[in-house]
Amino acid sequence: MNDTEDIRAKIEELTHERDAYARTLADSNAAFREKVSEFSIIKRIGDSIRWNLDKRRICEEIVDIIIDETAAENCSLWLMSQDRSGIQLIAVRGQRDVGSRYFPPGDPKASRMALGEGVAGWVAQSGTSMLIENVRQSGLFVEMGRSDASSIKSLLCLPIKGQKEVSGVVNMSHPDIGAFSKDNERVLNLITNQAGLAFENLTLIERIQGFNEELERTVAERTKSLSYSESKYRSFMESAGDAILVVDRATRRIQEANGRAVEYTGTPREELVGKDLGFLFDAGALARYEKIVAAGSGRLSRERLREEAGAELYFEITISMIASPSGEVAHLIIRDITSRLIMEAQLKEYNESLEDMVTRRTMELEKAHDDLLQAGKMAAIGELASGVAHEINNPIAIISGYAEDLMDNIKAGSLERTGRDQVIATLSMITSQAERCMDITNSLLNFARRQEIFVSPVSVNQVALAAQNMALHKAGEKKIRMENRLDPSLPNINSDLNIIDQILLNIYNNAMDAIEGGGVITTATALEEGHVSVAIADTGTGIPQEVMPKIFDPFFTTKPVGKGTGLGLSLCRQLLERLKGKIRVGSEMGRGTVFTVTLPINIHPNENIPE
């Protein structure tokens, strides 16, 4: 190889090196310009949204920068709804548009997408970017609802994310295939990341502003409420019927006083406020006040604060401890109880006189009750008078006949012929008939006298028969037959014989009065669960059902005027209550009535029996 060839080869080598260097320099310059462009975009987006608090301006700036600084033909910005169920179009711009259009949140004209719907909905849901270089070769684009791809050939969609969650998406499209690359995606990710932080800060600032506004409203409401409470407290203080004092616990000085406190203490308000509370109390009351303050609450009763026109005034003071910003205070409510004490004294005096009156009236009622019982007895005796007279007249007639016969024998001198035995027999008959008269009169006297309860063994069967004997004359006159079904095994009971006799006789009298034109009175005795019962049934007219609840009421009677007092059954029930017994009645009109008396087997002599 000659020198010419060497030079030519050297020149060719240098030319290759020069071209390679030029290409490298060109690539470096292109990369540098690209970096400068990236930094310019980042700086512009940063300057636009760093301190911007206007969401509309931020959205418009992001769309304008992307359209101005990238190859995107169209750009739209979508933000997440408050309930995070979808996204809404906020700002949009194309290369042919002068400026971006803005749709406020909730604008009905703006487009909406549910999460997962379309490319933007999918990116918002997944939080992942999507780059489609050729939409015709992407089944995903068609699958997501964009079958008409005539105006869109390539697409780039990126999420706007803060530190925690997706707040929206930026969606870019171009009518050329391959308009967007991974480098575009990388650079735009820087923009959307800053936008995400901006939206996150903006949301935080909005929350802080909302909190501040709410706080201001709360403070205003509380201030208004406190003002109202203060006004209401002052109104309550002045309109209260009692005196109110607010006293500092530490210094014992009065801080507040209402008009009634001025009236009660007789001290002007300007002098009362700031005064030591001790001027109102004596040493004893002041010591009691200090104990209550130490305990936290309490009451002072019958305290004297001052005298008015020579009369002593008494007060009741309720003390409660309350915490205040300036320290603990004692809240005193002072009530004038002078009138109440006077009324209590009068009421006490009246009660004492009333008790004396009640005692006197009780004694009068007891006497009237005894008189009522006695009147009932006398009324029953009056009804039996004719029968008793007949019962006495019979033995008296016998006595008179035998006595006259004996007297005739004596006058005729034929006493010796009569014989001693016959005289004794005559005198014996006279004596027995006299004893019969005595028994009748004694029974009548026992029935009529005021009697206490004397407990002794009583045969109820014998008392029933004795009561029937007392009523035999009246029964004979009215053609009434007495029938008995008395239980012979009936035990004696511990009770009062005379009272039982009076009760049964009253019932027999009522039974005979209820029978007209002859009839039957049946007496049956029995032992029932520790009690002895006497059932007296008549075949009289019966008692109407409408008056049955009243038959034991005093002075109630169905008998004609002058035939009854209305006391018999009432007295029977009261006497039975004294014997701890009961009486019940059953009746049917036209068929008769049954009175059943039930008596306990034992009433002890020392038992408390009501009078």
C-alpha positions in Angstrom: 0.0 0.0 0.0 1.4 3.4 -1.0 1.2 6.6 0.9 -1.8 7.8 -1.0 -3.8 4.8 0.0 -2.7 5.2 3.6 -3.8 8.8 3.6 -7.1 7.9 2.0 -7.7 5.2 4.6 -6.8 7.6 7.4 -9.1 10.2 6.1 -12.0 7.7 5.9 -11.3 6.5 9.5 -11.4 10.1 10.7 -14.5 10.7 8.8 -16.2 7.7 10.5 -15.0 8.9 13.9 -16.3 12.4 13.1 -19.7 11.1 12.1 -20.0 8.8 15.1 -19.0 11.8 17.4 -21.6 14.0 15.6 -24.3 11.3 16.0 -23.3 10.9 19.7 -23.3 14.7 20.2 -26.7 14.9 18.4 -28.1 12.2 20.6 -26.7 13.9 23.7 -28.1 17.2 22.6 -31.5 15.6 22.0 -31.4 13.9 25.4 -30.4 17.2 27.0 -33.2 19.0 25.3 -35.6 16.3 26.4 -34.4 16.6 30.0 -34.7 20.3 29.8 -38.2 19.9 28.5 -39.0 17.5 31.3 -37.6 19.8 33.9 -39.5 22.7 32.3 -42.7 20.7 32.5 -42.1 19.7 36.1 -41.1 23.2 37.1 -44.2 24.7 35.4 -46.5 22.2 36.9 -44.8 22.7 40.3 -45.0 26.4 40.1 -48.6 26.3 39.1 -50.0 24.0 41.8 -47.5 24.2 44.7 -49.3 27.1 46.6 -52.5 27.2 44.6 -55.6 26.6 46.7 -58.0 27.0 43.7 -59.1 23.5 42.6 -60.5 24.8 39.3 -57.2 26.6 38.4 -55.2 23.5 39.4 -57.2 21.3 37.1 -57.1 23.7 34.2 -53.3 24.2 34.6 -52.7 20.5 34.6 -54.7 20.1 31.3 -53.1 23.1 29.7 -49.5 22.1 30.5 -50.1 18.6 29.2 -51.6 19.9 25.9 -48.8 22.6 25.6 -45.8 20.5 26.5 -46.6 17.0 25.2 -47.8 15.4 22.0 -51.3 14.8 23.3 -54.0 15.9 20.9 -56.7 15.7 23.6 -56.5 15.7 27.4 -59.2 15.3 30.1 -59.0 15.3 33.9 -61.4 13.2 36.1 -61.8 13.3 39.9 -63.1 10.7 42.3 -66.7 11.3 43.6 -67.1 11.9 47.3 -68.6 8.4 47.8 -65.8 6.9 45.7 -68.3 5.0 43.5 -67.1 6.6 40.3 -65.3 9.5 38.6 -66.5 12.8 37.1 -65.1 14.9 34.2 -63.7 18.1 35.7 -61.5 19.7 32.9 -60.9 19.0 29.2 -58.9 20.5 26.3 -57.8 19.7 22.8 -55.1 21.1 20.5 -57.7 23.1 18.7 -59.2 24.6 21.8 -58.1 28.0 23.0 -58.4 27.1 26.7 -59.6 24.2 28.9 -63.3 23.8 29.8 -64.1 23.3 33.5 -67.1 21.3 34.9 -67.7 22.0 38.6 -68.3 18.9 40.8 -72.0 17.9 40.5 -72.4 19.7 37.2 -75.1 17.7 35.3 -73.5 18.4 31.9 -70.3 16.6 32.9 -69.6 13.0 32.0 -69.5 10.4 34.7 -68.1 6.9 34.9 -68.4 4.1 37.4 -65.2 2.5 38.7 -64.1 -0.1 36.2 -66.0 1.5 33.4 -63.9 2.4 30.3 -60.2 3.0 30.3 -60.4 5.9 32.8 -62.7 3.9 35.1 -60.3 1.0 35.1 -57.3 3.1 35.8 -59.2 4.9 38.7 -60.1 1.5 40.1 -56.7 -0.2 39.7 -54.4 2.8 40.3 -52.3 1.6 37.4 -51.3 3.5 34.2 -52.5 2.3 30.8 -50.5 2.9 27.5 -52.1 1.8 24.2 -49.9 2.6 21.2 -52.4 1.3 18.7 -56.0 1.1 19.8 -56.9 -1.1 16.7 -54.6 -3.8 17.9 -55.9 -3.6 21.5 -58.8 -5.7 22.4 -58.9 -4.1 25.8 -59.8 -0.7 24.4 -62.7 -2.1 22.4 -63.7 -4.3 25.4 -63.9 -1.2 27.6 -66.6 0.3 25.4 -64.7 2.3 22.8 -65.7 0.5 19.6 -65.5 3.7 17.6 -61.8 4.3 17.4 -61.8 6.4 14.1 -60.6 9.6 15.9 -58.3 7.9 18.4 -55.3 5.8 17.4 -53.2 5.9 20.6 -54.0 6.5 24.3 -52.3 7.2 27.6 -54.2 7.2 30.9 -52.5 7.8 34.3 -53.9 7.8 37.8 -53.6 10.8 40.0 -52.4 9.4 43.4 -51.6 10.9 46.7 -49.8 9.1 49.5 -52.8 6.9 50.3 -55.4 6.6 47.5 -56.3 7.5 43.9 -58.0 10.9 43.7 -58.5 11.0 39.9 -57.1 10.2 36.4 -55.6 12.1 33.5 -56.7 10.7 30.1 -54.7 11.6 26.9 -55.4 10.6 23.3 -53.9 11.2 19.8 -55.2 10.5 16.2 -51.8 8.9 15.3 -50.5 5.5 16.1 -47.6 5.4 18.6 -47.9 9.0 19.7 -47.2 8.1 23.3 -44.1 6.2 24.6 -42.9 4.9 27.9 -40.8 8.0 28.3 -44.0 10.1 28.0 -45.6 7.8 30.6 -42.6 8.3 32.9 -42.6 12.1 32.6 -46.4 12.4 32.9 -46.3 10.2 36.0 -44.2 12.9 37.6 -46.9 15.4 36.8 -49.7 13.3 38.1 -47.8 12.5 41.2 -47.4 16.2 42.0 -51.0 16.7 41.1 -52.0 13.9 43.5 -50.1 15.6 46.3 -51.6 19.0 45.4 -55.1 17.5 45.5 -54.4 15.7 48.7 -53.1 19.0 50.2 -56.0 20.8 48.8 -58.4 18.3 50.4 -56.6 18.6 53.7 -56.8 22.4 53.5 -60.5 22.2 52.6 -61.1 20.0 55.6 -59.1 22.4 57.8 -61.1 25.3 56.4 -64.3 23.4 56.9 -63.2 22.5 60.5 -62.4 26.2 61.1 -65.7 27.3 59.7 -67.5 24.7 61.9 -65.4 25.8 64.8 -66.3 29.4 64.2 -70.0 28.5 64.0 -69.7 26.4 67.2 -67.9 29.2 69.0 -70.5 31.7 67.8 -73.3 29.4 68.9 -71.6 28.7 72.2 -71.0 32.4 72.7 -74.7 33.1 71.9 -75.7 30.2 74.2 -73.5 31.5 77.0 -74.8 35.0 76.5 -78.4 33.6 76.7 -77.5 31.5 79.7 -75.9 34.5 81.4 -79.0 36.6 80.6 -81.3 33.8 81.8 -79.2 33.3 85.0 -79.4 37.0 85.7 -83.2 37.0 85.0 -83.5 33.9 87.3 -81.5 35.6 90.0 -83.6 38.7 90.0 -87.0 37.1 89.6 -86.4 34.2 92.1 -88.8 34.2 95.1 -85.9 33.4 97.4 -82.7 35.3 98.2 -79.6 34.2 96.4 -76.0 34.9 97.4 -72.8 33.7 95.7 -69.9 33.7 98.2 -66.2 33.1 97.6 -65.2 30.0 99.6 -61.7 31.2 100.4 -62.4 34.8 101.5 -66.1 34.3 102.5 -66.9 37.5 100.7 -70.2 37.9 98.8 -69.7 38.1 95.1 -73.3 38.3 93.8 -76.6 39.1 95.4 -80.2 39.4 94.0 -82.9 41.8 94.9 -84.5 39.5 97.4 -81.2 39.1 99.3 -81.1 42.9 99.6 -84.6 42.8 101.0 -83.9 40.0 103.5 -80.6 41.4 104.8 -81.7 45.1 104.8 -78.4 46.0 103.1 -78.0 47.9 99.8 -76.6 45.8 97.0 -73.5 48.0 96.6 -72.7 47.5 100.3 -73.7 43.8 100.3 -71.4 42.8 97.4 -67.9 42.4 98.8 -69.0 42.1 102.4 -68.0 39.2 104.6 -70.8 36.7 105.0 -70.2 36.6 108.7 -72.2 39.7 109.4 -75.4 37.8 108.7 -74.8 34.9 111.2 -74.0 34.5 114.9 -71.0 32.4 115.9 -73.0 29.1 116.1 -74.6 29.6 112.7 -71.3 30.6 111.2 -69.6 27.4 112.5 -72.5 25.3 111.0 -72.0 27.1 107.7 -68.3 26.3 107.6 -69.1 22.6 108.2 -71.5 22.5 105.3 -69.0 24.2 103.0 -66.4 21.6 104.0 -68.9 18.8 103.3 -69.9 20.3 99.9 -73.6 20.8 100.5 -76.2 21.0 103.2 -78.9 23.1 104.8 -79.3 25.5 107.7 -82.8 25.6 109.2 -84.6 28.1 111.5 -81.8 30.7 111.2 -82.5 34.3 112.3 -80.9 36.9 110.0 -82.5 40.1 111.4 -85.7 41.3 113.1 -88.4 43.3 111.4 -90.6 45.6 113.3 -89.8 43.8 116.5 -90.8 40.4 115.1 -88.3 37.6 114.6 -87.8 36.4 111.1 -86.6 32.8 110.4 -84.9 31.5 107.3 -83.9 28.2 105.7 -80.6 28.3 103.9 -79.6 25.7 101.3 -75.8 25.7 100.5 -74.2 24.1 97.5 -70.5 24.3 96.4 -69.9 25.2 92.7 -66.6 25.3 90.8 -66.0 28.6 88.9 -63.1 29.9 86.8 -62.0 32.2 89.7 -62.2 29.4 92.3 -64.8 27.5 94.3 -67.9 29.5 95.4 -70.8 28.7 97.8 -74.3 29.1 96.3 -76.7 30.1 99.0 -80.5 30.0 98.6 -82.2 31.8 101.5 -86.0 31.2 102.0 -88.2 33.0 104.5 -89.9 30.3 106.6 -91.4 32.6 109.2 -95.0 32.2 107.9 -94.5 28.4 107.5 -93.3 28.1 111.1 -96.3 30.1 112.3 -98.6 27.9 110.3 -96.9 24.7 111.6 -97.4 25.9 115.2 -101.0 26.7 114.5 -101.4 23.3 112.8 -99.9 21.6 115.7 -102.2 23.3 118.1 -105.1 22.5 115.8 -104.1 18.9 115.6 -103.9 18.6 119.4 -107.4 20.2 119.7 -108.6 17.9 116.9 -107.2 14.8 118.7 -109.1 15.9 121.8 -112.2 16.4 119.7 -111.8 13.0 118.0 -111.3 11.4 121.4 -114.6 13.0 122.7 -116.4 12.1 119.6 -115.1 8.5 119.7 -116.4 8.2 123.2 -119.7 9.6 122.2 -119.9 7.2 119.2 -119.0 4.3 121.4 -121.8 5.3 123.8 -124.2 5.8 120.9 -123.2 2.3 119.6 -123.9 0.8 123.0 -127.2 2.7 123.1 -128.0 1.3 119.6 -127.3 -2.2 120.7 -129.5 -1.7 123.7 -132.2 -0.2 121.6 -132.1 -3.2 119.4 -132.5 -5.4 122.4 -135.4 -3.4 123.7 -137.0 -3.5 120.2 -136.8 -7.3 120.2 -138.1 -7.4 123.7 -141.0 -5.3 122.7 -141.9 -7.7 119.9 -141.7 -10.6 122.4 -143.6 -8.9 125.2 -146.9 -10.6 124.3 -145.3 -14.0 124.1 -143.4 -13.5 127.4 -146.6 -12.3 129.1 -148.4 -15.5 127.8 -145.6 -17.7 129.0 -145.7 -16.1 132.5 -149.5 -16.0 132.7 -149.8 -19.8 132.3 -147.7 -20.8 135.3 -149.2 -17.9 137.3 -152.7 -19.2 136.6 -151.6 -22.7 137.7 -150.1 -21.2 140.9 -153.3 -19.2 141.5 -155.5 -22.2 141.1 -153.6 -24.5 143.4 -153.2 -21.8 146.0 -157.0 -21.1 146.0 -157.8 -24.8 146.3 -155.4 -25.1 149.2 -156.8 -22.0 150.8 -160.4 -23.4 150.4 -159.4 -26.6 152.1 -157.9 -24.6 155.0 -161.0 -22.5 155.4 -163.3 -25.5 155.3 -161.2 -27.3 157.9 -160.7 -30.2 155.6 -156.9 -29.8 155.4 -156.4 -32.9 157.6 -158.7 -34.9 155.3 -156.7 -33.8 152.2 -153.6 -35.5 153.5 -150.0 -34.4 153.9 -148.8 -35.9 150.6 -151.4 -34.0 148.6 -150.5 -30.7 150.3 -146.8 -31.3 149.6 -147.7 -32.1 145.9 -149.7 -28.9 145.6 -146.9 -26.8 147.2 -144.4 -28.5 144.9 -146.4 -27.6 141.8 -146.7 -24.0 143.0 -142.9 -23.9 143.6 -142.1 -25.4 140.1 -144.4 -22.9 138.4 -142.9 -20.0 140.3 -139.4 -21.2 139.3 -140.6 -21.3 135.7 -141.7 -17.7 136.0 -138.3 -16.8 137.4 -136.5 -18.5 134.5 -138.5 -16.6 132.0 -138.0 -13.2 133.7 -134.2 -13.9 134.2 -133.9 -14.8 130.5 -135.6 -11.6 129.6 -133.4 -9.5 132.0 -130.2 -11.2 130.7 -131.2 -10.4 127.2 -132.0 -6.7 127.9 -129.1 -5.7 130.1 -125.8 -4.2 128.8 -123.5 -7.1 128.8 -119.9 -7.8 128.5 -118.6 -10.9 126.8 -118.3 -13.9 129.2 -116.7 -16.8 127.6 -117.9 -20.2 128.8 -118.7 -23.7 127.3 -121.9 -23.4 125.2 -124.1 -26.0 123.6 -125.3 -24.4 120.4 -128.1 -27.0 120.1 -129.5 -26.0 123.6 -129.2 -22.3 122.8 -131.2 -22.8 119.6 -133.9 -24.7 121.5 -134.0 -22.1 124.2 -134.4 -19.3 121.7 -137.2 -21.2 120.0 -139.0 -21.6 123.4 -138.9 -17.8 123.8 -140.7 -17.5 120.4 -143.2 -20.4 120.8 -146.2 -18.2 121.6 -145.7 -16.0 118.6 -145.1 -19.1 116.4 -148.3 -20.6 117.8 -150.3 -17.5 116.9 -149.1 -17.5 113.3 -149.4 -21.3 113.0 -145.7 -21.8 112.4 -144.2 -25.2 113.0 -140.7 -25.5 114.3 -138.5 -28.3 112.9 -135.0 -29.2 114.0 -132.2 -31.2 112.4 -129.6 -30.7 115.2 -126.4 -32.6 115.0 -126.2 -34.6 118.3 -122.4 -35.0 118.1 -121.9 -31.3 118.0 -119.1 -30.2 120.5 -119.5 -27.4 122.9 -117.9 -24.1 121.9 -116.1 -21.5 124.0 -118.3 -18.4 123.5 -120.9 -16.2 125.1 -124.3 -17.9 125.6 -126.4 -14.8 126.0 -125.1 -13.1 122.8 -125.7 -16.2 120.8 -129.2 -16.5 122.3 -129.9 -12.8 121.3 -128.6 -13.4 117.7 -130.7 -16.5 117.1 -133.8 -15.0 118.7 -133.5 -12.0 116.3 -133.3 -14.4 113.4 -136.3 -16.4 114.6 -138.4 -13.2 115.0 -137.5 -12.1 111.4 -138.3 -15.6 110.1 -141.7 -15.6 111.8 -142.4 -12.0 110.5 -141.7 -13.2 106.9 -144.2 -16.1 107.1 -147.9 -15.3 106.3 -150.7 -17.8 106.8 -148.6 -20.6 108.4 -145.3 -22.2 107.5 -142.2 -24.0 108.7 -139.0 -22.8 110.3 -136.2 -25.4 110.1 -133.1 -25.2 112.2 -130.0 -27.3 111.3 -126.6 -27.4 113.1 -123.4 -28.9 111.8 -119.6 -28.9 112.3 -117.7 -27.3 109.4 -113.9 -27.1 109.3 -113.3 -26.1 112.9 -116.5 -24.0 113.1 -120.1 -24.7 114.2 -122.9 -23.5 111.9 -126.6 -22.8 112.6 -128.8 -22.6 109.5 -132.3 -21.2 110.1 -134.6 -21.6 107.0 -138.1 -20.2 106.7 -140.8 -20.7 104.1 -141.7 -17.0 104.0 -142.0 -14.5 101.2 -138.2 -14.2 100.6 -136.0 -11.1 100.2 -135.9 -9.2 96.8 -132.4 -9.5 95.2 -132.2 -5.7 94.7 -132.3 -5.1 98.5 -130.0 -8.0 99.5 -126.9 -5.8 99.8 -128.7 -3.5 102.2 -130.3 -5.9 104.7 -127.4 -5.6 107.2 -127.4 -1.8 107.1 -128.6 -0.1 110.3 -132.3 1.1 110.1 -132.9 -0.7 106.8 -136.1 -2.8 106.9 -138.6 -4.3 104.5 -141.3 -4.5 107.2 -144.3 -2.2 107.2 -144.0 1.1 109.2 -144.3 0.4 113.0 -143.4 -3.3 112.6 -139.6 -3.1 112.7 -136.7 -0.9 113.6 -134.2 -2.1 111.0 -131.6 -2.8 113.7 -132.0 -6.6 114.2 -129.8 -7.9 111.4 -127.3 -5.0 111.7 -126.9 -5.9 115.5 -126.6 -9.6 114.7 -123.7 -9.0 112.4 -122.0 -6.6 114.9 -122.5 -9.1 117.7 -121.1 -11.9 115.6 -118.0 -9.8 114.8 -117.5 -9.5 118.6 -117.6 -13.3 118.7 -115.4 -13.6 115.6 -118.2 -15.2 113.8 -120.0 -14.6 110.5 -123.5 -14.5 109.1 -124.6 -15.1 105.5 -127.9 -15.1 103.8 -129.6 -16.8 100.8 -133.1 -16.1 99.6 -135.5 -16.8 96.8 -138.7 -14.9 96.3 -141.8 -16.9 97.1 -139.8 -19.8 98.6 -138.1 -18.5 101.7 -134.8 -17.4 103.2 -131.9 -19.1 104.9 -129.7 -17.3 107.5 -126.5 -19.2 108.4 -124.5 -18.3 111.5 -121.0 -19.6 111.8 -119.1 -19.5 115.1 -115.6 -20.5 116.0 -115.2 -23.4 118.4 -112.8 -21.5 120.7 -112.7 -17.9 121.9 -110.3 -17.6 124.8 -111.3 -15.5 127.8 -108.2 -13.3 127.5 -108.5 -12.9 123.7 -108.8 -9.3 122.4 -112.5 -9.2 121.5 -113.7 -5.9 119.8 -116.3 -3.9 121.7 
